[in-house]
Amino acid sequence: MGKIHKLPLIEAQRIAAGEVVERPANIVKELVENSLDAGASDITIICEDGGKKLIRIIDNGCGMSHEDALMCIKPHATSKITSVQDLATIQSFGFRGEALSSISSVSLFTLVTREASAPEATEIIIIDKTISHQAKKACNVGTDISIENLFYTIPARQKFLKSSETEWRAIEHLVKALALVHYTCSFTLIHNNKKVLYTPITNSLQERVHHIFGREFSSSLMCETDTHSEYTLTIDGLFSKPSFSRYDRNSLFMFVNKRWIKNYKLIQAITKQYTSILPTGRYPAGIACITIDPGQIDINIHPRKEEVQFMHPRVVELLLEKMVKKCLEKNVSQNIAFPLHPSVFATPFDSAQDERKVSRDRSTSRSEVYPEFIEGLRMSGITSSPVFKLPPEPFTTILDSAFVETSPTRLPADVSVEALAKSEALAEAGREQRSYVEQSFKLIGQFNTTYIIAENNGNLILVDQHAAHERILYEKFTTQQETIARINLIFPHTMQLTEQECSAINPYLNFFESLGITLTLKNTHLTIHATPVTLKDQSLDDLIYSSLACITQAQELEPELIKKKLYHSLYAMAACKAAVKAGDSLNHEEMHKLLEELSHTNNRMTCPHGRPTTWVYSLHEIEKIFKRVV
């Protein structure tokens, strides 16, 4: 008897549904896009338990007839195309006819719809892919679809859904993205019987941005439009000023013919223009609306239509890069009264040099500008004047044995007569050890008040003083957590968060407490009551928002892994704040002290953010440069 058999139709449909329906947010996307295709000017999205228990989409679109209502739930039933050739000119969001068929096969599905010419609406209830109920009922023109108990027919897939909070954040982010560009339609978003978002119809994208993200966000954006007539391409962009930044890339939105897409290359085209402008770990906000001839793109390359393929991708990327650069140059021109040197928009390295020079020229009292620096000096014994932080630079070869593993011997402050002989021996041992350390590397000096130069066993060693000191402090901070010294704030600091941010941080309040950060959350107000000493000079707003970014970026991970990332993020931030900066002038003793401490620090080859601390050139490499060897 043959082993190959044909799956029952319902089982095949349930398995195939996974291509379209991976999580609740996919369902919301498919149904809202159907509502937009139906010409809706008002859409309401209702969810419960992050969409696991209920997703309901109500619109005032054109609705469907009784016959179309029965047909729409069948596989590959569509009103958008008749052949594959239609894909070259497709203007609608949906076109395959998979969404309703797939969704109804993995949930309890209810459809109520009415077109303008019909006196009554059609109601259809589907259980196990079978119509269990159909009737006529009173209803406004439009469509109302309810999805209950998602994946109840496929327990294996249901168990892979994330927590309710994680699934809800994905839905909220999606709806905000769709609402952004479709500003001629009003959106209402409700979760667990609470209205989270309402955006009325607006006259422009800028107005819609203001409604969704607030005044600070919208006022930070600069407008720019550019076209490429040869490729029938237009980009309308809103890009943030250098004074405004975010802790992740979630505030960058890309649209192609009003379709929200994910495209790393286009995001990179925007972010790399800010490389020399924003601090490390900060990202711009932006919205790019690309309008292009449908024949120049393929929207059928992704099962959930989240990506598009451009016929000429580099043309789009270059136009986007040019637009962002133009926005930034205009912003500079508006804010300064003298011409800007071209190198500011050249490379990160050149820009950093210019900025360090400006910062040094304008520097005031060091203790006033960098109060957080004092804690780092106490912990490392290094004293200098911080000025500016250099962005990451590439490196070629790292030699882990550049420094000898040694530890200095420190004499006690007071020595008794009885212990004089021992102290002399200790002093001699210290001198011998100091001599040994001196012999292990020869300190040459400081280059560009940023890099320490040393020589070791015929190798030329460059050490990024900020990255190195950052690693030293990070290791000290993370090994002193058994007894956390904390500071109770005389005036607790209160922040206004969004509903999404509150739901993200709430599960981790006890974890923050274990790190010495006391937080309370009431409604949408987060109050900070205490912080550890290591974070005493850290901006409290930065502390919370960077933590939120860490939680959001790692939302797909298990809670314990998210806690590990938070732990690392907080102490990397503290180390970065307290470390010496690029541009600080260090004397011989200070440089030697830093190299000595780095030599017996764990993980010393990179800073906590992954940048190299050390770049080593071998004598052979240098002699090849000077043609002494081949």
N, C-alpha and C positions, 0 to 999 in steps of 0.2 A: 504494500500500500504506500502511496506517495506521502512524503513528509511535508510538502508544500501545500498550503491551503489558503484560501481567501478570507481575510478578516471580515467579520460582520460590518456592515456600513457604519453603524453607530460607534463601534470601537475604533474604526479607522478615522472617523471624524473627531473623536475625542483625542486621539493621539496627534492628529494633524493640527488640532486647536492650539497646541503648544507653540507652533510657529507664529501664531498671531497673538495669543494670550499667554503671557509669561507671568504677569502680575496685575493687580488692580489698575495701576496707572495705564497699562496698555488698553484696557477696556474703556477707560475714560477718554483716552485719545481717539480711539476709533469712533465712539459714539458722538463725541463733541464735533469731530470732523464731519460726520454724517449730518449733524444738525446744521453746520455751516454750509455744507453742500445743498441743504434743503432751503437755504435762504433765510435762516432764523436771524432775528434781530434781538432775541432775548433767550438766554440759555441758563438753566438752573441745574447745578450738580449737587446731589445730596449723597453723602457717604456715611457709613457707620463702620466702626472698628477698622479703620484704615482701608475700607473698601472690601474687606473680607466678608462682612455680614451683608452689606447692602451697597449697591451703586445704583443711583437713579438719575437719569438725565431727562429733563423736561425742556422742550423747545416750542417756539411758535412758528416753525417753518411750514413748508407747503403740505406736510402730512402725506399719507398714502391712502389709496383706495382699498376696499376690502380684498380685491384680487392681489394687489401688490403686497399687502400685509401678509398674505399667505405665502407669496412667492419669495419675499425677502429673506426668509429664514432657511431657504434651500441653498446647498453649496453652489458657489460661483454664479449666483443670481445677481445681476447688476443692471443698472440703468445708465451706466457711465460710458461703457465701450461695447462695441460689437465684434471687434477683431483686434489682433495684436498691433496692427498698423495705427490704431487710434492712440496708442501710447505716446506717439511722437508729438501729439498736439493736446494731450490730456490737460485739462485745467482744474479738474475736481480733485479733492483730497483722497476720496475712496474711489476704487474702480474695479477691484478684483472680485467683489461679492463674497468675501470670506468672513467678514467680521461677525455679522449677526448669526450666521450658521455656526461658526466656531464657538461664539459666546454662549449660544443657547444649548450647546452640547455639553457644557461643563458647569451649568448653573441652573437655578430655578429662574426661568425667564418669563417676563410679562411685558407684552407690547400693547399699548393703547395708542391709536393713531386716527386722525381724521383730516381729510382734505376739505377745502373750502366749499366744494360743490356737494358734499355729502351732508345729510341732515344729522347723522349720528356717527360716532366713532366705532372702530372695530377693536375689540379686546381679544387678545390671544394669550393663553398661558401654556407654556411648554415645560414638561417634566420628563426627564430621560429621553430627550429628543423627540418626544411625542406630544402632539397637541392634546392637552387634557381638558381644555376649556376654550370656547370661543363664543362671543356674544356681541351684541350692540349695546352701546352705552352713551350717555351724554358726555361731551368733552369739547374743549376749545379746539380750534384748528391748530394742528401741530402733532408732535409725537412725544409720548411719555414711555420710556423703557426702564424697567427695574430688573436688576441682576442681584439675586440673593444666593448666599451660601456658595461662594465661588469654589470650584474644584471639588464639590462634595462628591462628585462621581469619580474623581481620580485622587484618592488619598495620597498616593505616592507623590503627586505634584503639589498637593495642598501643604504637605509638610515642609516644602522648600520655600514657602512664602516667608518673608521677613516679619519682624515684629510689627504690630499695628502702627506704632509711631513711625517706623521706617517707611512702611508702605504709604502712610498718610503724607509724609513729607514729599515723597515722589509725586503723589497726586497734586499736592498744592503747587509744587514747582512747575509741573506740567500745565496746570490751568492758568497760572500767571503768564507762562510763555505764550500760550494760545491767545489769551486775552490781550496781550501786548499789541500784536500786529492786527488783530481783528477788532479795532476800536470802534467800528460802526455797529457792533453788537454788544449788548450789556451782558455781564456775567455775574452770577451769584453762586457762591460756593459755601456749602453747609457741611459741617462734620459733627457727628454725634449731637445733633439738634442745636448746634451753635453756628451762627453765621460768621464765617471767617473772612470772606472777601465779597465785596460788591463793587462792581465797576460800571457806572452808567455809560451810555453812548457818548463818545467825545468826538471832537472835530480833527484831532491830530494825534500822532503817536506820542508827542511830548506830553500832551494832556493825559493820555492813558498811563504813561510812565509815572506821572505825578500821583494818579489815583492808586496805583498798585504799590509803588515803592516809596512814596513820600516826597516832600519838598527837597530835602537834602540831596537825595539821589538824583532827582530830575534836574535840579539847578546845577549839578556838577557836570552835566553832559554838554558836549559841543556838537553842533550839527554840521554835516558835510554831505555833499552829493557829488557823484562823479559818474561818467558814462564812458563806454567803449563802443562806439557806433559800429565798428567792424564786426563785433561779436554780439550785437544787439544786447548789450549788458549795461545795466544801471544799478548802482548801489547807493542806497540812502542809509547814512550811518549816524549814530549818536555815540560818542566816545567820551569817557570821563576825563576831566582835567587832572593834571599831575597831583593836585592837592587832595584828590579823592581816590581811595583805593579800598580793595576788599581783601579778605584773607584766603579766598579761593576763587576759582574760575566760574562759579555758579551764576555770576551776574553778567556773563557774556552770552548773548543770545544770537543765533544765526537763523535767518529765514531765507528760503528760496521760493519765490513766487508765493509768498505767505505761508509756506510749509515750514514748520519748525524742524530743523535738522541738527544732527551732531556731526561735526567735521573738525578734526584735530588740526588739520593744516590751516584752515581759515582762522581758528582761534589763535594759533601760533602766529599768523600774519599780523594779528592785532597786538598780542602780548609782547612780541619781540621789539616793537617800537617803544615800549615802556621800560625796556631792560635797564637802561642807564639812568632812568628817571625815578622809578619807584624803588623803595627799600626791598631788600631780599625777603621773599616770602609774601609779598603783596602783589595784587593783580588789579588790572583796570576793570571797570564796568563798561559795557558797550552793547549796542544793538545794531546789527547789520542786516538790512533788508535788501536782498538781491533779487532783481527782476531780470529775467533772461528768457530768451526764446525757448519754449518747451522742447524744441528739436535739438537744443544744445545740451540737454541733460537727460539722464536716465533715472527715473524715480522708482524703478522696479527692481533695484538691486538688493533691497533689504526686506525681509518678511513683514516687518512692522512699519516699513516706509519711513524709517528714522534717518536714513542716509540717502544722498543723491550722488550720482557720478557725473562730473562735468566733462564735456568733450575737450575743453581747453582749461584744465584746472589752474595752470600757472598764470594764465591771464587774469583769472578772478583773484588769485592770491596777490598778484602784483598791484592790481587796482586797489584792493583793500589796504595793502601796505601804504600805498601812496596817499590814500585818503586819511589814514590815521596820522601819518607823518605831517600832512598838511594841517590837520587840526591842532597838533601839538605845536607846530611852528607859529600858527596864528595866535595860540594862547600865549606863547612867549612874547610875541610882538606886541600884544595888547597889554602886557604886564611890565615891560621894561622900556626904557627910553633910549636905549642904545642898541646897535645891531648885534645880533647873536653870532658868536663864532661858529662856523660850520661844524666844527668837531663835536659840538654838543649832540648832534644827531648822527655822528659817525659810528664809533664803536663804543661798547661799554667801558673799555680801558681808557680811551681818550677822554670820555665824558667824566669818568671818575676823577681823573687828574685835574680837569678844569674845576670840578665841584670842590675837590679838596682845597685848591688854591683859593677859591672864593670863600670857603668856610674858614680857612686860616686867616684870611684878611679881615673877616668880620667877627672873629672869635672874641668873646668877652671873658669874664672871670670863669675859669674852668669849673669851679665848684657850682657856679650858677647854671651853666649850660648842661653839665653832666653830673647831677647829684648822685645818680645811681652808680657812678664810677667808683665812689669811695669804698663801697663794700667789696668790690673786686680787688682793689688795691690792698685792702687789709688781708684778704685771703691769700694773695700771691706774693706780697712783698714788693710789687712793682709800683713805682710812682711815676706818673707822666701826665701829659695833658692831652686828652682825647680831642680829636677834631672831626674826623670823617671816616666812614666805613666804606671800604673798597668792595665792589661786587665780586662774585666768584670769577676765578680765572682758571683756564684749563691747565693740566699738567701732563707730563710725559711719563717719567720714571720715578718711582718712589723707592727709596732704599730704607727698609725698616731698621737696619743696623747702623743708621747714621749717628746715633747717640748711644753711649754706653749706659747700661742700667746701673746707676749709682744713686745713693741717697745721702744728702749732706748730714754731718754730725753737728748738732747745735749744743753749745755750752750752756750750762745753767746760768741763770741771772746772778745768783749769789753762791759763792763757793766758800765752804768753811775751811779753817786751817787744817783740820783732820783730812779733808778731801783734796788738799792742794796737789798732792802727788798725782792723784787720779785725774784731776782736772788738767794737769800738764800733759799727761799721757793722752787725754782726750783731745787737747789742743793740737798735739803733734799728729794724732791720727787724722784730725780734721784737715791739717795742712797737707798731709800726704794725700788724703782723698781729694782735696781741692786741686792739688797738683795733677793727680791722675785724671780728674775730669777735664782740666785745662788741656792735658795732653790728648784726650780723646777727641776733642774738637778745638780748632783754633778759630776764635771769634774775630771776624774781619771788620764788621761794622753794619751800618743800616743803609739801605737803599730806598730812596724816595719816601723816607719816613714811614715805610709800610712793611718792608721785607728785611729780615735779619740775614746777613751773609756770614757763613762759616765755612771752614775747610775741615775735611775729615778723611783720612786715609786716601788722599788723592782725589777726593770728590768735592765738588763745589755744591754747597747746600744753601738753598733759599728757603726761609721760613716765613710764612705769612703770620705776622705777630698777632693779628686779631684772631685768626682761626686757631692758632696754637693756644693762646690764652683762653679762648672760649672752651676748648677741649679740657684744659686743665681745671677750669672752674666747674664745668659740667660734671666731671668725675668727682670733684670734691662735694658738690651739692648733692649728688645722688648717693653718696656713701655716708651722708650725715642725716639720714631720715629717721633713724631710730628715736631720736629726741628732737622733734621739730620745734624750734623756737618760733613763736608767732607773735604778731603785733595786733592788738585789738584797736580798731579804728575809733577814735574819739567821735568822729562824725561818720556813721556808716554811709557807704556810697550806694546810691540807688540808680538802676538803669531801667529804661523802658524797652522791653523786648517784644518781638512779634509772637503771635501764637505758635508759629512754626519753631522759632528759637526756644520758646518755653518748653515745648514738648520734647525738643532735642536734649536740653540740658537737665531736665527734671530727674531722669533716672540716675544721674551721676552726682547728685548733691552730696550723698554720703561719701562718695569717693573723693570729692574735693575736700571734704572735712578731714579725711584721713591724711591729706597732703598739707593740712594747716590752713585751708581756705574755707572760711565759714560763710555759707550762702543761705539765704531764705528766699522763697519764691511765693509771691502772692499775686494772684491774677496774672498780669503781664509785667509785674514789677519785680526785678531781681535786686536784692540788697546784699552787699558785701560787708560783713562785720569784722572779719579778721583775715590777715594774710601771713604767710611765713616770712621770716626776716629776709630770706634770699630774694623775695619778690617785693620788698618794701618800696622800692623806687620804680616799680613797673607801673605803667598806666593801667588802671583797673579796667577801663573800657577795652584796651587792647588785650588784656588778660582774658576777659570773657569772650570777646569776639574771635580771638585766635583759637580758643578752646572750642567754640561752636563750629568753627571751620574744620577743626580736627575731627569732631564728632560727625559732621555732615559728610566729609570726604570718606570716612571709614564706616559709613552706615551699613554697608553690606557685611561687615565683619561681626564676629561674636562680641558681646559686651566686654569680656575680659581682654580681648585684643584691643578694643577701643580704649580701655583704661590704660593699657601699656603705652599706646600712642599719646594719650593725654599726658601721662607722666613724663614721657620724653619731651613732648612739646613745651610743657611748662618750665622745665629746668633748662632746656636749650634756650628758651627765651630769657631766663634769668642770667644764664652765662653770657649770652650775647650782649645784654645790656651792661653787665659789669666789666666785660673784658676791655683791654686796651683797644683803641681803634686804629685803623689805617690813618696815617697822618700824625700820629703821636711821635714825638721825638724822645727816644730812649737813650740813656747813657750806657756806658760799657757794663756797669754792674747790673743794671736792669735787664739788658739783653742777655747777659750771662745767666741771671736768675731764671729768666723765662725758658731758655734752652735747657737748663739743668732740670727744672721741674717737668718740662715736656719729656725729657729722657726717661723719667720713671712714672709716666702717666699711662694708664690703660688706653687702648684704642687711639693712640697718639697720632696716627697718620691722617686722620680726618677730623674736622670739627663736628659738632653734633648735627649740623645740617648736611653733612656729607661732603663739604668742600675740603680739598687737601690742605694740610698744614705745612707740608714739606715737599719741595721739588728738588731733586738731586740730579746734577750733571756729573757724569764720570769724566775723568781726565781724558779718556779715549774720545768721548763725544766732543769735548772742547777742542782737542787736537785735530779732529776731523774738520771742524769748522774752519780752523786756521790752516788746513791743508798740510799739517805736519805728518799726518798718517793718511792712508788711503782707506 
